[in-house]
Amino acid sequence: MEKKTIYEIKSLYRDNFRVTGYIFGSGKESVCIVGNTRGNEIQQLYICSQLVKKFKHLEEEGKIAKGHQILVIPSANPYSLNIKKRFWPTDNTDINRMFPGYDLGETTQRIAAGVFHAIKGYTYGMQFTSFYMPGKFTPHIRMMKAGFENVGLAKKFGMPYVVLRNTKPYDTTTLNYNWQIWETHAFSIYTTSTTQVDKDSAQMAIRSILNFLHKEGIVEYHGHEGYVSLVVEDTDMALVRTGTAGIFEGLVRVGEEVSKGQRLAHIIDPYEGEIRETVYSPMDGIIFFAHDEPLTYADAAVYKLIPHELWAGR
């Protein structure tokens, strides 16, 4: 294992900003795995730390194939991580909306440029990221339909779902999109949580990475082979929205099967304690995403459902 500073910015008032990478094996730049780019992505950081530990053991046992290099970057934003702030502390910008970066631009543009320069040549790119809405997910692989996606490769992870979604204008500045443009096979990996460590879904993600690398001949791994992934278009999912604001009391969990008309949540009046609204399921399906904050706004998407007909025959 080689520990290397991928990018560094000098600081006037505290220790320098450093993005640290861990290199395993040697030869072709085969796999790059990136953890948190946002300061509240604790689960993403934890998963990468466990991968560093695992790859260290695999390397010592001679189970990383010759001619392959693996790079793990646990955190691309340690400053925000240190103060538990999601975005860049001074101007609230998002590093994952700055790629491929600009080395003469603002701070987050320079960080993105420095990191991307080091990782754009890898064959496979895997990013542990988080959603813009607060909540919990069923673990899955997410891919943008940028014209370079490879569903067959994504299914090799053995995650329960592979989700495809149309590219939006702001996606062109994300790491995943730019990896694809530079001909890296890019995958965004979502587990159940973000701000808290969820060991069960973290272990699922770690096994999925090792499954993929084993199938691609990069590491030797014999473990749980995972699931036969169901491929789902993001537009096929049903959004369940609230009609009013208040304290959110969820009644179902991620991954749970629900029936049409089943109660999913209560919205409680924050002053008087009465139930303002009961949220019902619009169809038979599986809870793919669930809001997990104590408060909600009116017309907020609090659940995403995979319709029954998409998974019933799998």
C-alpha positions in Angstrom: 0.0 0.0 0.0 1.2 3.5 -0.9 -0.3 6.5 0.8 -0.2 9.5 -1.4 -1.3 13.2 -1.4 -3.5 13.6 -4.5 -4.0 17.3 -4.2 -2.9 20.0 -1.6 -3.7 23.7 -0.9 -1.7 25.7 1.5 -3.6 27.3 4.4 -2.8 30.5 6.2 -4.6 29.7 9.5 -4.7 25.9 9.9 -3.1 22.7 8.5 -3.0 22.5 4.7 -6.0 21.1 2.8 -5.0 17.6 1.5 -6.8 15.0 -0.5 -5.2 11.7 0.4 -5.2 8.5 -1.7 -4.3 4.9 -1.0 -2.7 2.9 -3.9 -2.8 -0.9 -4.1 -1.1 -3.0 -6.7 0.8 -1.6 -9.7 0.5 -1.2 -13.4 -2.6 -0.2 -15.3 -4.8 2.4 -13.7 -7.8 0.1 -13.3 -10.0 1.2 -10.5 -10.6 4.5 -8.6 -13.0 4.6 -5.7 -14.0 8.0 -4.3 -15.7 8.6 -0.9 -17.2 11.8 0.4 -17.1 15.0 -1.5 -19.5 16.6 1.0 -18.9 17.1 4.7 -21.9 15.2 6.0 -21.2 12.0 4.0 -20.0 9.9 6.9 -21.3 6.6 5.6 -19.3 7.1 2.4 -16.1 7.9 4.3 -16.6 4.8 6.5 -17.1 2.5 3.5 -13.9 3.7 1.9 -12.0 3.3 5.2 -13.1 -0.3 5.3 -12.1 -0.8 1.6 -8.6 0.5 2.4 -8.4 -2.0 5.2 -9.6 -4.8 2.9 -7.4 -4.0 0.0 -4.4 -3.8 2.3 -5.0 -7.4 3.4 -5.7 -8.6 -0.2 -2.4 -7.0 -1.4 -0.5 -8.7 1.5 -2.1 -12.1 0.5 -1.2 -11.6 -3.2 -4.8 -11.5 -4.2 -4.6 -8.3 -6.4 -3.9 -9.3 -9.9 -0.6 -8.3 -11.5 -0.7 -5.3 -13.8 -3.7 -3.6 -12.0 -3.7 -0.6 -9.8 -6.5 0.4 -7.4 -6.8 3.9 -5.9 -9.1 4.7 -3.0 -9.7 8.3 -2.0 -11.8 8.3 1.3 -12.4 12.0 1.3 -12.2 14.8 -1.3 -13.4 17.4 1.2 -11.8 16.9 4.7 -12.3 20.6 5.7 -16.1 20.4 5.5 -16.0 17.0 7.1 -14.1 18.4 10.1 -16.9 20.9 10.9 -19.8 18.7 9.7 -20.9 21.2 7.0 -22.2 19.6 3.8 -20.7 22.1 1.4 -17.5 24.2 1.2 -17.3 26.2 4.5 -16.5 29.7 3.1 -18.9 30.0 0.2 -21.3 27.0 0.5 -20.3 25.6 -2.9 -20.5 21.9 -3.8 -17.3 20.2 -5.0 -19.4 17.6 -6.8 -20.8 20.4 -9.0 -17.4 21.7 -10.0 -15.9 19.0 -12.3 -13.8 18.8 -14.4 -12.7 21.8 -12.5 -10.6 24.9 -13.3 -7.1 25.2 -11.8 -7.2 29.1 -11.9 -10.8 29.4 -10.6 -12.5 29.4 -7.2 -11.3 27.1 -4.4 -13.7 24.3 -5.1 -13.0 24.5 -8.8 -9.3 24.1 -8.1 -9.9 21.1 -5.8 -12.1 19.5 -8.4 -9.4 20.1 -11.1 -6.6 18.7 -8.9 -8.6 15.6 -8.0 -9.9 15.0 -11.5 -6.4 15.3 -13.1 -5.3 12.5 -10.9 -8.2 10.1 -11.5 -9.5 10.7 -15.0 -7.4 7.9 -16.6 -8.8 5.0 -14.7 -10.8 2.3 -16.4 -13.5 2.0 -13.7 -14.6 4.9 -11.5 -16.8 4.2 -8.4 -18.2 7.1 -6.3 -20.0 6.7 -3.0 -22.3 9.7 -3.0 -25.5 11.1 -1.5 -28.9 12.4 -2.7 -30.0 16.0 -2.7 -33.1 15.1 -0.6 -32.5 13.9 3.0 -33.6 10.2 3.4 -32.7 6.6 3.2 -32.3 4.5 0.1 -32.5 0.8 -0.8 -28.8 0.1 -1.8 -28.3 0.5 -5.5 -26.1 1.4 -8.4 -27.1 4.7 -10.2 -26.0 5.6 -13.7 -26.6 8.6 -15.8 -27.8 8.1 -19.4 -25.0 10.1 -20.9 -24.5 7.8 -23.9 -21.6 5.9 -22.3 -23.4 3.9 -19.6 -23.0 0.1 -19.5 -25.8 -1.7 -17.7 -24.2 -5.1 -18.1 -21.2 -3.9 -16.1 -23.4 -2.3 -13.5 -25.2 -5.6 -12.9 -21.9 -7.3 -12.0 -21.9 -5.5 -8.6 -24.8 -7.7 -7.5 -26.7 -4.8 -5.9 -30.5 -5.2 -5.6 -31.2 -2.4 -8.2 -29.5 -0.6 -11.0 -31.2 2.8 -11.5 -30.9 4.7 -14.8 -31.8 8.3 -15.0 -31.8 11.0 -17.7 -29.0 13.5 -17.6 -30.0 17.0 -16.5 -28.0 20.2 -17.3 -26.4 20.5 -13.8 -25.2 16.9 -14.1 -22.5 18.0 -16.6 -20.4 19.3 -13.7 -20.5 16.1 -11.6 -17.7 13.6 -11.2 -19.7 10.7 -12.6 -20.6 12.6 -15.8 -17.1 13.8 -16.4 -15.6 10.4 -15.8 -17.9 9.1 -18.5 -16.9 11.8 -20.9 -13.2 10.9 -20.4 -14.1 7.2 -21.1 -14.1 5.9 -17.6 -16.9 3.4 -16.8 -18.5 5.4 -13.9 -20.9 4.1 -11.2 -22.5 6.0 -8.3 -23.1 3.7 -5.4 -25.8 4.5 -2.9 -26.2 2.8 0.5 -29.0 3.2 3.1 -27.6 6.2 5.0 -25.5 9.3 4.7 -24.9 11.1 8.0 -24.8 7.9 10.2 -22.9 4.7 9.8 -25.1 1.8 8.7 -22.9 -1.3 8.9 -25.2 -3.7 7.1 -25.6 -1.6 3.9 -21.9 -0.7 4.1 -20.9 -4.3 4.1 -23.3 -4.9 1.1 -21.5 -2.1 -0.7 -18.0 -3.5 0.1 -19.1 -7.0 -1.1 -20.5 -5.5 -4.3 -17.2 -3.8 -5.1 -15.2 -7.0 -4.4 -17.7 -9.0 -6.5 -17.3 -6.6 -9.4 -13.5 -6.6 -9.2 -13.4 -10.4 -9.0 -15.6 -10.7 -12.1 -13.3 -8.3 -13.9 -10.2 -10.3 -13.0 -8.7 -7.5 -10.8 -8.9 -9.2 -7.3 -9.4 -12.7 -6.0 -12.5 -12.8 -3.9 -14.9 -15.6 -3.0 -17.9 -14.4 -1.0 -21.6 -13.6 -1.2 -22.3 -13.1 -4.9 -25.1 -10.6 -4.2 -28.4 -10.2 -6.1 -29.6 -10.5 -9.7 -30.0 -6.7 -10.1 -33.3 -5.3 -11.3 -32.8 -2.5 -13.8 -35.2 0.4 -13.1 -35.7 3.7 -14.9 -35.9 6.6 -12.4 -38.9 7.9 -14.3 -40.8 4.6 -13.6 -40.8 5.3 -9.9 -43.8 6.9 -8.2 -43.2 10.0 -6.0 -45.4 10.3 -2.9 -45.7 13.9 -1.8 -47.1 15.6 1.3 -50.1 18.0 1.2 -49.1 19.9 4.3 -46.1 20.8 6.4 -45.4 19.5 9.9 -43.6 16.9 12.0 -43.0 13.8 9.9 -43.8 10.4 11.4 -42.8 7.6 9.0 -44.7 4.4 9.3 -42.8 2.2 6.8 -39.2 1.5 6.1 -37.0 1.4 3.0 -37.3 -2.0 1.3 -40.7 -2.7 2.7 -43.5 -4.0 0.4 -46.6 -1.8 0.7 -50.2 -2.1 -0.7 -52.3 0.5 -2.4 -54.0 2.6 0.2 -51.7 1.6 3.0 -50.7 4.3 5.5 -47.1 5.5 4.9 -46.8 8.4 7.3 -48.5 11.0 9.5 -47.9 14.7 9.3 -48.4 16.1 12.8 -49.2 19.7 13.8 -46.0 21.0 15.5 -48.0 23.2 18.0 -51.2 21.3 18.7 -50.0 17.6 18.2 -53.0 16.6 16.1 -52.5 14.6 12.9 -52.8 17.1 10.0 -52.5 14.5 7.3 -52.1 10.8 6.7 -50.0 9.9 3.7 -51.2 6.8 1.7 -49.5 4.6 -0.8 -50.9 5.3 -4.4 -50.1 1.7 -5.5 -48.7 -1.7 -4.6 -44.9 -1.5 -4.6 -41.6 -1.4 -2.7 -40.3 1.6 -0.7 -37.2 2.6 -2.6 -36.6 6.0 -0.8 -37.9 7.3 2.5 -37.7 10.7 4.0 -36.0 10.5 7.4 -35.9 14.1 8.7 -38.2 15.1 11.6 -39.8 17.9 9.7 -41.3 18.2 6.2 -42.6 20.9 4.0 -45.9 20.9 2.0 -45.6 19.2 -1.4 -42.3 17.5 -0.5 -41.4 14.1 -2.0 -41.2 11.9 1.1 -41.2 8.5 -0.6 -40.2 6.9 -3.9 -41.9 3.6 -4.8 -41.0 0.9 -7.3 -44.3 -0.3 -8.8 -45.3 -3.9 -8.1 -45.3 -4.8 -11.8 -41.6 -3.9 -12.2 -40.3 -6.4 -9.6 -43.1 -9.0 -9.3 -41.6 -11.2 -12.0 -37.9 -10.9 -11.0 
